Amino acid sequence: MVVAAGPSQFDDAALKRRLELAGKAGPAALIRNLRVFGVACFACIGGLLYGYNQGVFSGLLTMHSFGDHMGVYTTDSTKKGTLYSGFLAEIISRKYAIIVNTGIFIIGVIVQCTATAGGASSILGGRFVTGMGVGSLSMIIPIYVSEAAPPEVRGMLVSLQQLAIEFGIMISFWIDYGTNYIGGTGTTQSEAAWLVPLCLQLLPALVLISGMAFMPFSPRWLVHHGREEEARKTLAKLRGVETSAEIIELEFLEIKAQSMFEKRTAQLRFPHLAALTPLNIIKLQFVSVLSLFKTMPMFRRVIVATVTMFFQQWTGINAILYYAPSIFASLGQSDNTTNLLATGVVGIVMLIATFPTLLYIDKVGRKPILTAGAIAMALCHFIVAGIFATCQDDWPSHKAAGWGAIAMIWLFVFHFGWSWGPCAWILVAEVWPLSARPYGVSLGASSNWMNNFIVGQVTPDMITGITYGTFIFFGVMIFLGAGFIWFYCPETKQLTLEEMDIIFGSSGVAAADAERMAEINKELGLDQLVHGHSSSKDKESSQEKDIGEIDEKAAHNSE
């Protein structure tokens, strides 16, 4: 899930004024914004689809009837949609991009549901298509939610996407556990045991694609494409106030300022692509990404983003999520029903572990959390490898050791949930200057999905070929990840964009961004709106003070 970085120092005045109007952040702010909370919850059905689709095959791969149907093609695949999602969301809007990709997902599910007639090719082809759909949704939905949400609840609402993904994973694990009993768990098992979990994906997908037709467009997208009056009305409806309200005017001008900033930055760097045609939008994505490799300070940020995402995947988390029942079987649990039950616990543990991070991430910092989490996960891998190596030749005599290894896998998932799960995305979002952030985050996400794909392909062969060496490999990789975070990555907690520039050796980039934004704020009258109110407020306070002094003097004279 992509997490937006905090506001920069040159919009602090607007932020403070908006918070005066909107009230404090926290649960109370969520209650004041129930409408946008509902929009965010509905859009995050896409996150549930992603999580469900990611987790459902881990159980299917171990079902007897599914194995008979697929033969040798019992491999998993990952999500491909991030390659086109940015273009689509910018050209046709975030709202319609969600609808289109949900439609793609539904087509893939339908293809899978015809697998009884189409054979293994239907499952493989449908899996590829559904991967395109949910892969794209996983990037578009956080953007849509963050652009619809007011700043005081934006972080909380964007985090719903990660929770929705983990909830989807958990639900898929337990549905697999339940349907595994259809027709029996052995040779008599019905094909419905694996068809039902696949078909159930259609229900939330149909709800999402039909309901999104009634959801609002992203206000930011409307402004960026010249539909300003519609953007004002959308903002007012989402905030539950009149279009003439000061808070709407303030937020609208901030959005317009950001849009103008992006357009002018693009015009400055790529003047031949300034016109917002569909072809230019696509070209702009490519040339903007390529520009990140042209200077050493920017290339250092590229390394932080891509290598952090590389190590996030090579923690082995998706090896567990994709192949948990098979891994548990390799640890001596011969009963597939027991394996599916143990896999269901994985989903619960990861969901619970994510909640504490929301409370302490801004207090402790990114580096300590990522480093401590990596070391803890590596130790879990090494303990599992030791148990595996010692007992693999006689698991029936070492059942307790087998359950001990499974418990360490649960502990590994718990450590991932509070560390590298959410925190890696935060670090990747924060290291970029404003003008490069959309492209930098996309680059980091691409690294994540590509390594996700590789892990999904090699894990079955690793478990079969090198057995306990699989856990040693993942343990070594994440130990290297801890070293990378501690010795190479900066601590980004509470750093301004200028301070980030100094750390990466590109001093002046954020300052130039700030200067350009200040000019736009002045041009739009945003400064006058914010500081004019502050001046009048100060004047009122001064007048009240003068009146108080006069009253005191009058009282003193009367005495």
N, C-alpha and C positions, 0 to 999 in steps of 0.2 A: 504494500500500500504505500503512495506518495504522500509525505507530510510537508506542508508548506512551512517555510521559515517565518520567523517573526518579522514585524514591521521594521523598516529601516529608520534611522534617526531623523531623516528629513520629512517624515510624515507623523512624527510624534505629536505635534501640536494638534493636527487634525484628529489623531487617535484620542488624545485627552478630551477634546471637545466632544467627540462622538460618545465617549464613555460617560461624560457628564449628562448627555441627553438620553443615552440608552440605559444607563445604570451599570452596576458592577457585573463582572463576569461571574460564572459559576452556575450552580443549579437554578438559582433565581432567574438568571438570564435565559436559561433554557425554557422556563415556564413562560417568560415574556415573549418567547419566539416559538410558540407551539406549532405555528403554521410551517415555518421553515424546518422545524424538527421533524414534522410529518413528511415533508418533501424529502429530507435527507434519509429518513428511515425507509421510505418507499424506494428511492433510488438504490439504496444499499442492498436491495433484493439481488442486484447484480453481483454484489460481493458474496452473497449466500450461494448463488449459482456457481461462482468461481470455486468457492471452497468445497461445495458438494461434488462438483465435477472433478476436482483434484483428488478428493478422498475416496470416491465411490469405487474406483477400480482396484484399490488395494484389497478390498474384500472379494470382489468378483474374481480376481486372479487366482484365488485359492478354492473357489467353488468347483465341485466335481463336474457339474453339468456345463459350466463355462469352459473348463479345461477340455472337455470332450468336444465342445463346439468349435473352439479356437485352434485346437491342435498345437502347433509349435509357435503360433502367433500370440503368445501370452506376454506381450511387452506393453509398456506404457508409453505415453507421449505427453508432451507438455504444450504450453500455450504459445501460439505464434502471432497473435493479433496485434501485438505492440508495434509491429513494423509499419502498420498503416494507420493506427488509431489517431495519432496526432494530426495527420493530414485531414482525415475524415471529420474529426471533431471541429476543426477550424473552418472547413469549407461548408459543411451542412449544418453545423451547430452541435453542441454537446447533447442536446435533447434528441435530435434525430439520429445522431451517431449511436446513442444508447438503443434506440428503437431498431436501427439497422442491424447492429451487432447481436441484439437479442433475437432478431429474426434469423440471422445466420446460425446462432446457437440452436434454435428450434429446429431448423432444417437438419442440422447434424444429429440431434436427438432422434428425429423421425427416421433418419437413415439407420441409426443404431437399432431402433425398435423394429425394423424390418429384417433384423439379422437372422431370424429363423429361416427366412427364404433366401437371403443374400449371402449367408455364410460369414466367414471371418472377414472378408473384404468389406462388408457393411459396417462391422464394428470398427475396423481400422480407418476407413474413409470417414465415417461419422465422427470418430474421435478426433480426427484432424480438423474437421469443420467446427465442431464444438470448441476445440482449442482456440481456433481463430476468434470465435465470438467472445468467449469469456476472457481470453487474453486481452482483447481490446477493452472490454468492459472494466477490467481491473485497473486500467489507467484513466479512462474517461470519467468514471463515476466520482473518484476523489476530486477531479477538477471541477465537475459540475457542482458537487456539494460545496466545495470551498468557495466557489464564485457566487453561490446563492445564499450562503450563510453570512450573518453579520460577524464582525471581527470578535466580539466578546464571547461567541460560542463556536467559532470556526474550528479550533483545534479539537474540541469535544466531538463535533459533528463529523469531521473528517476521520476521527478515530473509530467511528461506527463502522467504516468499511473494513478495517482489520478485524473487528469483533464479528462482523457478519461473515467474513471469510472463515474464521475459526469455528463459528457456529455451524456453518455449512459443512465443514470437515467433520465435526462431531456428529451431526445428524446423519451424514452418509455412512459413517462407521456403524452406528447403531441400527440403521435400516438394513445394512448388509447382514448384521448379526441376526436380525429378525427374519428376513426373507431366506436366509440360509436353511431354514427348516422346511421350506415349501417342498413337499414330495419326499422329504427325508434328506439326510446329509451325506448319503453315499451314492451308490450307482442308480438309485431310484429317484434322485433329486430332479425336480422339474425344471424346465428351462425358465419358468416363471421366477425362479429364485434369483436369477440375474437380470431378467427382463423388467421386473417390477421396479428395482432401484433405478434402472436407466429411464424407464417411462415416467417415473415420478418427477424427473427434472422438468418435465413439460409444465407442471402445475405452476410453480413460481415464475417460470419464464413467460407463460401466457398472461399471468397477472401483471408482470412488469411491462410487457410490450403493449398491453391494452391500457394500462394506467398511465404510462408515460405520455400518451397522447393528451392527457389532461394536466400534465405538469408544466410549470412555466419554463420559458427559455432562460438560459444563464444571462443575467443582466449585463455582465461584462462582455459576453459575445454580442449581445444586441448593440451595445455602445460601440464596440470595435467595428461593427459592420454598418454603422450609420443609422441605426434604428433607435434614436435617443429617446423619443417620446414613449415608445413602447417599453424601453428600459426603465424610465421613471415610474410608469404604472406598475410594472412588474415588481420593482423594489418596494413601492408603497403597499402592494398586496401582500408581499412576503413579510413585511414588517408590521402590517396591520394598522397603518396610519394613512393620513391623506397625502397626496402627492406634493402639497404645498408645505409639508412639515419640514422644519430646519434639518432634521436628521436625514431625511431623504435627499435634500439638496446637497448636504455635506457628503454623503456617501456617493451620490451620483457624480459629483465633481471629482471625487477621488478616483472613481472608476474611469472617468473620462481622461483624467490626468495620466493614469497608468496606460491607457490605450494610446494616447498621444505620445507618451514616452517610448513605447514599443515601436510605434510607427516611425518616429524620428530617429531612433537608434538604428532601425533597419535601413532607413533612407541614408543615414550617414555612412553606414558600413557597406550597404549594397544598394546604391542609388538606382541601378537598373532593375531592381525587384520591388520598388516602392509601391507600385500599384497592386491592390489586393485582388488579383485574379487567381482563380484556382491553380493555374500552372505556376504562377509566381509564389504562391503559398507553399507548394510542394518544393520548388527550387530553393526557397528561403530556408526550409528545414534542413536541407542537405548542406548548403553553404555555411549556415550558422554552426552546424555541428563540426564541419571541417575547420572552421576558424578557431575552434578550441584547441587544435593541435599545433597551431602556428607559433605560439610563444611558450617559453618554458614555464612562466608562472601559471598560465592556463593549463598547460599539460600536466603540471603537478596536481591541479584540481581534478583533471581527468583520471589520473592514477588513483587518487583518493576515492573517487566515485566508483570507478569500474572495478578496482581491486577489492574494495569493501564489499561490493555486491558479489564478486567472485568468491570470497571467503564465506559470505553468508550462505551461499548454496553448498559449498564444500564442507560446511559443518556436518552435512549428512542429513539435514532435517527432512528434505523431500525424499531421500532414500527411505526414511522411516515412514513418512506419510503415504508414499506410493506402494511400498512393499512390506508394511508392518506385519501382516499375517504370515507372509513367507519368512520374514526374519525371525518371528517368534517360533515358527516351525523348525527353523534351523537351530534354535536354542532348546530343542528337545520337547516342544509341545506338539505332540502328534495329532491331537484332536483339533480339527479345524474350527469347531465351535468355540473352543477355549481360546484359540488364536484371535478369532473375531471379537470375543469379549475383551481380551487384553488390548486389542486395537481400539475399541470403543473408549477405554480408559485414556488412551493417548489423546483423543479429542477433548475429553473433559479437562485433563491436566493442562493442555496448552491454552484452552480458553480461560481458565482461572488464572493462570500465570500472567496473562497480559494486563490485567487490571491494575496491579500495583505500579507498573511502569508509568502510568498516567499521573501518578501522584509525586514521584520523586525524580523524574527524568531531568527537570530543570533545576533541581537542587544539587544532585550528585554530579551531573555532567555526563558527557557521552563516552569519553575514554575509559573512565573507571568501570562503567557498566559493561561496555563491550569487551574490555580486557578480562574482567572478572568472569563474565559469562562464558567467554571462549575457554578460559582455563578450566572452569567447572565442567563444561561440555566435553573437553578433551579427556579429563580424568574419568568421566563416565564411559567414554569410548574405550579407554585403556582397561578399565575394570571389566567391561563386557568381554573384551578380547582375551583377557586372562582367564576368565571363567570358561569361555568358549574353547580355548586351547587346551585347558585342563580336562574338560568333561565331554568333549565332542564325540569321543569314541564309545562312551557308555552313558548316554543321557538317562536311560531308565533308572540307573543307580544313583543319579545326581539330580533328582527332580527339584530339590530345594535350591540347588545351585542354578538351575534353569530359571526358576522364578526370581532368584536374586538378579540374574542378568536382565530379565524383563523389567524388574523394578528400577534398575539403573537406566534402562531406556526411557522409562517414564520420567525419571529424574532429569535425564538429558533434555527431554521435550520441555520440562518445566523451566530449566535454565535458558533454553532458547526463547521461551515465551516472554520472559522478563528482560531479555538482553538483545540479542541480535534480531529477533523478530521485528519489533517496532523501531529500535534505536538505529539500526543501520540505515533505514530510510531517512530518518531525521538528519543524520550526519551528511548523507548525500545531498539533501536539499539545501543545507545551510552553507556549504563551502563556496557557492557561486555568487558572483555579483548579479545585481538585478537584471542587467541586460542579457546575461547568458544563462540565467537559471532554467528557463523552459527547456533549452536544448541540453544543458548539462544533466538535468534530472532524467530526461529521456535517454541519454547515453548510459547513465547508471542503470536504469531500468532494463535497457537492452542487454547489458552485461548479465543482469540477474536472470532474465528469461533464457538467454543462451546457455548459461551454465546449468540452469534448471533442466533444460533439455538434455544436456550431456549426462548429468547425474541420473536422470530417469532411464537413459539408455544403457549405461554401464553397470548400474547396481546389480541387476540379476546375475550377470556374468561374474561380477566380483564375489557375490555371496556363494556362487557355485564353485568358482575357481580358486579363490584364495581364502575362503571361509572367514576365520577370525581375523585374517589380515585386512579385511574390509574395515573393521573397526579401528585397527591400528592406523590405517591410511587416513581415515577421517579424523582421528585424534591428532595425528601429526599435522594435518592440514590446518585444523583450527588452532593448534598451538602456534603455527606460523602466522595465522590471522591475528592472534593476540599480540605477537611481536610487531606486526605491521601497524596495528592500531596504536600501540604504545610508543613506538619509536619513530613513526613516520607521520601519522595523522595529527593535526592540531586539535586542541580542545575548543569546540565552537560554542560552548555555553555562554550566552550573554555577550558575545562579541558583536560589535558593529561591523558594517560592511567595510569601512575603512581599515579597521583593525584586522579583518580577514585579509585584506589586500597586503598589509605589511607582512603578515605571516607567510603568505605565498609569494612575496616578492614582486607584486604587481601594484605597488603603491600608485594611486592616482585613478585607477579604473573606477572604483566606487565613488571617488570624489567627483569625477566627471559625470557619473550617473546622477549624483546628488545635485550638481549644478544644473544639469539639463532638466531634472524634475522640478527644481526650484523655479526655473524660468516658466515652465508649463503651469505650475501652481499660481504664479503671479498673473500669467496671461488669462487663466480661467477665473480669476478672482477668488480662488480658494484661500489664499493667504489672507485676503481682506475679510472673508467670511469668518475665518478662525480667529485671527489676531484682532480683527475689529471688535468681535464679541468680547475678547479678553480685555481690550482697551476700555470698552464701555463698562465692563464689569469692574475693572480697576478704578475707573472714574467714579462709579457709584460707591465703591468702598471708600474712596477718598472723601467724597461728599458726606457720607455717613460719619466718617471720622471727624470731619470739620464741624458738622452739626453737633456731634457729641462733645467736642471741645468747647463750642460756644455755650452749650447747655451747662457744662461744668463751670465755666467762667461766670455765667449768669447766677448760678446757684451760689458760687463763692462770694460774689458781690452782694447778693441779697443778705448773706450772713453778716 
